[in-house]
């Protein structure tokens, strides 16, 4: 790869990170206006600087599903949000065997999922 190719790759990654942050900021601000600042699992209350520890969890695990009424969101603290995603992964791992594994939606969201398509279009 040449320096110009590296620069192009860096620019694309930086642009995608910026888009992801803007998208997250949009639905997070909306969720914080709609819901009380309380974790939906452990019921801890958050205010001031601690408010940054409150995250938006997408109930269907689809970060692109952001209805204006917030019906796909719940506010969870960092710890409960992490546990929610870990719980789903552990359920998948505890399957008795490959024949019993079910195809489930991904629990993770990848802001770089379309990165390959962007590179294909840049040539």
Backbone as ProteinMPNN parsed JSONL, in Angstrom:
{"seq_chain_A": "XXXXXXXXXXXXXXXXXXXXXXXXXXXXXXXXXXXXXXXXXXXXXXXXXXXXXXXXXXXXXXXXXXXXXXXXXXXXXXXXXXXXXXXXXXXXXXXXXXXXXXXXXXXXXXXXXXXXXXXXXXX", "coords_chain_A": {"N_chain_A": [[0.832, -1.18, 0.0], [0.499, 2.201, -0.801], [1.52, 5.465, 0.411], [-0.538, 7.273, -0.173], [-2.703, 5.535, -0.41], [-2.834, 4.591, 2.217], [-3.46, 6.979, 3.493], [-5.975, 7.476, 2.406], [-7.402, 5.278, 3.423], [-7.212, 5.851, 6.18], [-8.65, 8.251, 6.216], [-11.227, 7.381, 5.484], [-11.874, 5.645, 7.615], [-11.795, 7.48, 9.746], [-13.907, 9.171, 8.986], [-16.09, 7.394, 9.149], [-16.05, 6.804, 11.891], [-16.685, 9.314, 12.922], [-19.279, 9.653, 11.889], [-20.593, 7.578, 13.259], [-20.34, 8.448, 15.944], [-21.848, 10.827, 15.804], [-24.38, 9.781, 15.195], [-24.874, 8.221, 17.48], [-24.864, 10.228, 19.445], [-27.138, 11.624, 18.753], [-29.409, 9.828, 19.194], [-28.958, 9.25, 21.852], [-29.198, 11.695, 23.207], [-31.909, 12.174, 22.703], [-33.071, 9.982, 24.04], [-32.324, 10.55, 26.672], [-33.887, 12.769, 27.126], [-36.436, 11.73, 26.951], [-36.707, 9.697, 28.918], [-36.59, 8.955, 32.489], [-33.607, 9.534, 34.378], [-32.514, 6.914, 35.162], [-31.224, 3.686, 35.705], [-32.5, 1.017, 33.895], [-32.307, -1.568, 34.879], [-30.774, -1.964, 37.358], [-31.759, 0.135, 38.764], [-30.381, 2.377, 39.661], [-29.915, 5.873, 40.142], [-28.958, 8.647, 38.091], [-27.089, 11.622, 37.762], [-25.692, 14.85, 36.965], [-22.162, 14.732, 36.546], [-22.058, 11.979, 36.613], [-23.972, 11.142, 34.862], [-22.932, 10.441, 32.427], [-22.381, 7.783, 32.649], [-24.646, 6.456, 32.057], [-26.177, 4.616, 29.597], [-27.57, 4.054, 26.283], [-29.506, 1.374, 25.529], [-30.299, -0.755, 22.885], [-33.132, -2.48, 22.459], [-33.737, -4.428, 20.52], [-31.256, -4.882, 19.594], [-30.424, -3.582, 17.331], [-28.805, -0.983, 16.131], [-29.546, 0.823, 14.256], [-32.223, 1.055, 14.381], [-34.113, 3.369, 15.471], [-36.69, 4.563, 16.647], [-38.703, 7.537, 16.905], [-40.25, 7.669, 19.231], [-38.836, 6.287, 21.094], [-39.234, 3.609, 21.615], [-37.604, 1.403, 21.173], [-35.527, 1.634, 22.887], [-33.753, 1.528, 26.001], [-32.593, 2.918, 29.017], [-29.56, 2.079, 30.421], [-27.127, 1.491, 32.95], [-23.532, 1.549, 32.615], [-22.534, -0.918, 33.559], [-24.751, -2.672, 33.723], [-25.502, -2.593, 31.055], [-23.304, -3.735, 29.795], [-23.47, -6.266, 30.966], [-25.922, -7.132, 29.907], [-25.309, -7.521, 27.186], [-23.259, -9.401, 27.401], [-24.607, -11.495, 28.566], [-26.243, -12.516, 26.486], [-24.284, -13.491, 24.778], [-23.143, -15.464, 26.38], [-25.318, -17.217, 26.549], [-25.399, -18.162, 23.94], [-22.961, -19.518, 23.847], [-23.375, -21.554, 25.68], [-24.799, -23.506, 24.477], [-25.71, -26.885, 23.797], [-24.534, -28.168, 21.67], [-23.318, -28.07, 18.242], [-25.469, -28.757, 16.62], [-27.694, -27.838, 17.896], [-27.492, -25.138, 17.948], [-28.834, -21.952, 17.315], [-29.618, -19.621, 14.735], [-29.146, -16.375, 15.453], [-29.866, -12.863, 15.849], [-27.135, -10.598, 15.649], [-25.472, -9.567, 18.6], [-23.773, -7.53, 18.791], [-22.915, -4.33, 17.524], [-21.508, -3.158, 14.608], [-19.849, -0.415, 13.655], [-18.286, -0.326, 11.458], [-19.184, -2.04, 9.555], [-19.879, -1.676, 6.873], [-17.542, -0.988, 5.693], [-15.915, -2.28, 3.751], [-17.471, -1.997, 1.427], [-17.293, 0.733, 1.04], [-14.617, 1.035, 0.341], [-14.529, -0.33, -2.054], [-15.983, 1.342, -3.697], [-14.279, 3.49, -3.945], [-12.329, 3.279, -5.835]], "CA_chain_A": [[0.0, 0.0, 0.0], [1.253, 3.448, -0.855], [1.131, 6.466, 1.409], [-1.842, 7.84, -0.539], [-3.695, 4.52, -0.053], [-2.945, 4.63, 3.676], [-4.17, 8.218, 3.841], [-7.378, 7.269, 2.019], [-7.961, 4.362, 4.426], [-7.343, 6.601, 7.432], [-9.74, 9.216, 6.04], [-12.498, 6.651, 5.491], [-12.105, 5.189, 8.987], [-12.109, 8.668, 10.552], [-15.249, 9.615, 8.605], [-17.068, 6.449, 9.697], [-16.092, 7.005, 13.346], [-17.408, 10.562, 13.153], [-20.697, 9.371, 11.622], [-21.083, 6.748, 14.363], [-20.479, 9.313, 17.129], [-22.988, 11.725, 15.58], [-25.607, 8.993, 15.305], [-25.054, 7.883, 18.891], [-25.205, 11.442, 20.184], [-28.519, 11.97, 18.429], [-30.401, 9.027, 19.898], [-28.715, 9.327, 23.294], [-29.823, 12.932, 23.687], [-33.363, 11.973, 22.676], [-33.429, 9.044, 25.109], [-32.184, 11.232, 27.96], [-35.028, 13.681, 27.267], [-37.671, 10.944, 27.065], [-36.772, 8.791, 30.06], [-35.909, 9.38, 33.717], [-32.187, 9.162, 34.392], [-32.442, 5.76, 36.058], [-30.907, 2.441, 35.005], [-33.663, 0.152, 33.782], [-32.082, -2.87, 35.524], [-30.384, -1.873, 38.776], [-32.529, 1.292, 39.256], [-29.546, 3.488, 40.153], [-30.213, 7.169, 39.55], [-27.768, 9.321, 37.584], [-27.191, 13.058, 37.525], [-24.407, 15.549, 36.877], [-21.09, 14.045, 35.818], [-22.347, 10.537, 36.584], [-24.912, 10.875, 33.77], [-22.203, 9.818, 31.309], [-22.36, 6.334, 32.88], [-25.932, 5.923, 31.621], [-26.09, 4.35, 28.16], [-28.81, 3.672, 25.607], [-29.505, -0.014, 25.049], [-31.297, -1.045, 21.86], [-33.764, -3.737, 22.86], [-33.623, -5.424, 19.448], [-29.824, -4.922, 19.271], [-30.212, -2.951, 16.031], [-28.496, 0.426, 16.395], [-30.166, 1.655, 13.23], [-33.653, 1.124, 14.687], [-34.237, 4.449, 16.452], [-37.976, 5.238, 16.491], [-38.747, 8.796, 17.653], [-40.887, 7.512, 20.544], [-37.896, 5.602, 21.977], [-39.746, 2.285, 21.973], [-36.554, 0.388, 21.058], [-34.438, 2.015, 23.783], [-33.862, 1.612, 27.45], [-31.377, 3.445, 29.613], [-28.872, 1.141, 31.305], [-25.793, 1.935, 33.362], [-22.465, 0.846, 31.888], [-22.373, -2.283, 34.05], [-25.914, -3.456, 33.304], [-25.464, -2.683, 29.597], [-22.294, -4.753, 29.487], [-24.025, -7.56, 31.372], [-26.97, -7.486, 28.951], [-24.684, -8.054, 25.976], [-22.507, -10.6, 27.774], [-25.607, -12.545, 28.827], [-26.615, -13.116, 25.208], [-23.125, -14.245, 24.268], [-23.02, -16.664, 27.21], [-26.384, -18.133, 26.154], [-24.984, -18.799, 22.694], [-21.85, -20.435, 24.138], [-23.798, -22.673, 26.517], [-25.562, -24.462, 23.682], [-25.181, -28.234, 23.979], [-23.771, -28.654, 20.53], [-23.532, -27.308, 17.02], [-26.755, -29.055, 16.0], [-28.747, -27.113, 18.599], [-27.291, -23.704, 17.86], [-29.795, -21.249, 16.488], [-29.141, -18.389, 14.138], [-29.739, -15.255, 16.176], [-29.293, -11.581, 15.436], [-25.89, -10.24, 16.319], [-25.614, -8.701, 19.768], [-22.869, -6.398, 18.647], [-23.112, -3.447, 16.383], [-20.225, -2.785, 14.039], [-19.941, 0.792, 12.852], [-17.445, -0.487, 10.283], [-19.715, -3.164, 8.797], [-19.919, -1.359, 5.439], [-16.249, -0.443, 5.326], [-15.466, -2.877, 2.5], [-18.22, -1.385, 0.334], [-16.761, 2.089, 0.803], [-13.34, 0.919, -0.358], [-14.811, -0.77, -3.428], [-16.458, 2.498, -4.44], [-13.283, 4.554, -4.002], [-11.334, 3.026, -6.881]], "C_chain_A": [[0.875, 1.24, 0.0], [0.778, 4.393, 0.232], [-0.237, 7.064, 1.107], [-2.972, 6.844, -0.233], [-3.929, 4.504, 1.452], [-3.732, 5.85, 4.127], [-5.651, 8.063, 3.545], [-8.072, 6.353, 3.025], [-8.199, 5.085, 5.748], [-8.499, 7.592, 7.361], [-11.109, 8.534, 6.11], [-12.844, 6.193, 6.905], [-12.483, 6.373, 9.877], [-13.521, 9.176, 10.262], [-16.318, 8.7, 9.194], [-17.169, 6.583, 11.219], [-16.883, 8.26, 13.699], [-18.905, 10.358, 12.954], [-21.311, 8.562, 12.759], [-21.29, 7.593, 15.619], [-21.662, 10.263, 16.986], [-24.309, 10.985, 15.732], [-25.902, 8.648, 16.757], [-25.485, 9.102, 19.696], [-26.659, 11.815, 19.953], [-29.52, 11.153, 19.217], [-30.172, 9.046, 21.409], [-29.375, 10.569, 23.878], [-31.341, 12.794, 23.726], [-33.809, 11.07, 23.823], [-33.34, 9.714, 26.482], [-33.303, 12.246, 28.202], [-36.32, 12.915, 27.527], [-37.819, 10.207, 28.396], [-36.125, 9.397, 31.303], [-34.482, 8.839, 33.732], [-31.919, 8.07, 35.436], [-32.117, 4.528, 35.212], [-32.131, 1.535, 35.043], [-33.5, -1.201, 34.442], [-31.805, -2.717, 37.014], [-31.065, -0.702, 39.488], [-31.676, 2.386, 39.915], [-29.936, 4.761, 39.431], [-28.914, 7.871, 39.177], [-28.06, 10.795, 37.381], [-25.791, 13.653, 37.481], [-23.4, 14.787, 36.047], [-21.329, 12.548, 35.691], [-23.287, 10.157, 35.442], [-24.218, 10.213, 32.581], [-22.117, 8.295, 31.455], [-23.668, 5.66, 32.467], [-25.917, 5.802, 30.099], [-27.465, 4.001, 27.595], [-28.64, 2.246, 25.074], [-30.623, -0.166, 24.033], [-31.865, -2.435, 22.148], [-33.653, -4.816, 21.789], [-32.191, -5.556, 18.935], [-29.504, -4.343, 17.898], [-30.019, -1.449, 16.253], [-29.037, 1.364, 15.33], [-31.666, 1.805, 13.443], [-33.861, 2.119, 15.828], [-35.558, 5.199, 16.272], [-38.042, 6.485, 17.37], [-39.39, 8.68, 19.03], [-40.01, 6.755, 21.534], [-38.304, 4.19, 22.343], [-38.712, 1.159, 21.844], [-35.395, 0.648, 22.022], [-34.794, 1.753, 25.234], [-32.532, 2.129, 27.97], [-30.831, 2.421, 30.595], [-27.537, 1.746, 31.715], [-24.757, 1.102, 32.607], [-22.383, -0.628, 32.271], [-23.532, -3.174, 33.601], [-25.945, -3.621, 31.787], [-24.462, -3.75, 29.173], [-22.823, -6.14, 29.827], [-25.086, -8.03, 30.383], [-26.377, -8.099, 27.691], [-23.893, -9.327, 26.268], [-23.454, -11.768, 27.991], [-25.999, -13.249, 27.531], [-25.502, -13.952, 24.62], [-22.971, -15.539, 25.056], [-24.094, -17.685, 26.862], [-26.014, -18.872, 24.873], [-23.894, -19.832, 22.953], [-22.307, -21.672, 24.898], [-24.653, -23.679, 25.765], [-24.901, -25.836, 23.778], [-24.369, -28.755, 22.809], [-24.102, -27.869, 19.29], [-24.883, -27.573, 16.371], [-27.887, -28.266, 16.653], [-28.576, -25.6, 18.524], [-28.291, -23.093, 16.907], [-29.134, -20.021, 15.894], [-29.877, -17.25, 14.816], [-29.156, -13.964, 15.643], [-28.05, -11.276, 16.255], [-26.163, -9.333, 17.502], [-24.732, -7.477, 19.658], [-23.213, -5.566, 17.432], [-21.739, -3.045, 15.883], [-20.384, -1.536, 13.189], [-19.134, 0.682, 11.565], [-17.941, -1.613, 9.378], [-19.681, -2.908, 7.289], [-18.584, -0.814, 4.936], [-15.749, -0.995, 3.985], [-16.17, -2.27, 1.293], [-17.69, 0.009, 0.019], [-15.452, 2.035, 0.036], [-13.553, 0.514, -1.809], [-15.222, 0.42, -4.291], [-15.415, 3.574, -4.625], [-12.271, 4.375, -5.125], [-11.741, 3.628, -8.194]], "O_chain_A": [[1.871, 1.312, 0.719], [-0.235, 4.151, 0.889], [-1.013, 7.334, 2.024], [-4.067, 7.25, 0.156], [-5.067, 4.414, 1.913], [-4.564, 5.767, 5.03], [-6.492, 8.473, 4.345], [-9.202, 6.621, 3.434], [-9.258, 4.946, 6.36], [-9.242, 7.755, 8.329], [-12.037, 9.057, 6.726], [-13.985, 6.339, 7.342], [-13.407, 6.264, 10.683], [-14.246, 9.564, 11.178], [-17.341, 9.178, 9.685], [-18.263, 6.485, 11.774], [-17.655, 8.268, 14.658], [-19.711, 10.833, 13.754], [-22.437, 8.837, 13.175], [-22.316, 7.462, 16.286], [-22.4, 10.479, 17.947], [-25.25, 11.505, 16.332], [-27.04, 8.765, 17.212], [-26.379, 9.008, 20.538], [-27.335, 12.274, 20.873], [-30.406, 11.724, 19.853], [-31.124, 8.872, 22.169], [-30.03, 10.503, 24.918], [-31.984, 13.245, 24.674], [-34.8, 11.354, 24.496], [-34.18, 9.475, 27.351], [-33.631, 12.548, 29.349], [-37.199, 13.397, 28.241], [-38.92, 10.105, 28.937], [-35.232, 10.238, 31.202], [-34.204, 7.79, 33.149], [-31.215, 8.27, 36.425], [-32.673, 4.351, 34.128], [-32.723, 1.318, 36.101], [-34.483, -1.933, 34.559], [-32.523, -3.28, 37.841], [-30.948, -0.576, 40.707], [-32.202, 3.224, 40.647], [-30.253, 4.734, 38.242], [-27.897, 7.715, 39.853], [-29.127, 11.175, 36.896], [-24.825, 13.024, 37.912], [-23.724, 14.261, 34.982], [-20.844, 11.921, 34.749], [-23.39, 8.981, 35.09], [-24.86, 9.499, 31.81], [-21.814, 7.597, 30.488], [-23.782, 4.435, 32.52], [-25.671, 6.784, 29.398], [-28.397, 3.692, 28.337], [-27.746, 1.964, 24.276], [-31.758, 0.241, 24.282], [-31.15, -3.435, 22.083], [-33.492, -5.993, 22.112], [-31.941, -6.259, 17.956], [-28.425, -4.59, 17.359], [-30.981, -0.734, 16.534], [-28.986, 2.583, 15.497], [-32.312, 2.598, 12.759], [-33.792, 1.755, 17.002], [-35.564, 6.337, 15.802], [-37.492, 6.488, 18.471], [-39.115, 9.496, 19.909], [-40.391, 6.592, 22.693], [-37.766, 3.625, 23.295], [-38.935, 0.066, 22.363], [-34.384, -0.054, 21.972], [-35.959, 1.757, 25.631], [-31.474, 1.813, 27.426], [-31.541, 1.954, 31.485], [-26.891, 2.434, 30.925], [-25.088, 0.067, 32.029], [-22.185, -1.487, 31.412], [-23.316, -4.299, 33.152], [-26.363, -4.663, 31.284], [-24.744, -4.567, 28.296], [-22.64, -7.083, 29.057], [-25.138, -9.216, 30.056], [-26.893, -9.095, 27.184], [-23.873, -10.239, 25.442], [-23.136, -12.904, 27.639], [-26.075, -14.478, 27.502], [-25.751, -15.003, 24.029], [-22.7, -16.592, 24.478], [-23.83, -18.887, 26.873], [-26.284, -20.065, 24.738], [-23.898, -20.903, 22.347], [-21.692, -22.731, 24.776], [-25.179, -24.613, 26.369], [-23.676, -25.937, 23.832], [-23.592, -29.697, 22.963], [-25.054, -27.089, 19.276], [-25.398, -26.719, 15.649], [-28.928, -28.049, 16.033], [-29.439, -24.859, 18.995], [-28.565, -23.633, 15.835], [-28.21, -19.452, 16.475], [-31.104, -17.175, 14.754], [-28.077, -13.962, 15.052], [-27.946, -11.662, 17.419], [-26.993, -8.428, 17.416], [-24.938, -6.493, 20.369], [-23.741, -6.069, 16.441], [-20.892, -2.631, 16.675], [-20.987, -1.589, 12.117], [-19.284, 1.516, 10.672], [-17.195, -2.09, 8.522], [-19.475, -3.84, 6.512], [-18.524, -0.236, 3.851], [-15.215, -0.241, 3.171], [-15.546, -2.05, 0.255], [-17.647, 0.413, -1.143], [-15.194, 2.882, -0.819], [-12.83, 0.971, -2.695], [-14.859, 0.502, -5.464], [-15.638, 4.503, -5.401], [-11.434, 5.252, -5.339], [-11.014, 3.506, -9.18]]}, "name": "protein", "num_of_chains": 1, "seq": "XXXXXXXXXXXXXXXXXXXXXXXXXXXXXXXXXXXXXXXXXXXXXXXXXXXXXXXXXXXXXXXXXXXXXXXXXXXXXXXXXXXXXXXXXXXXXXXXXXXXXXXXXXXXXXXXXXXXXXXXXXX"}
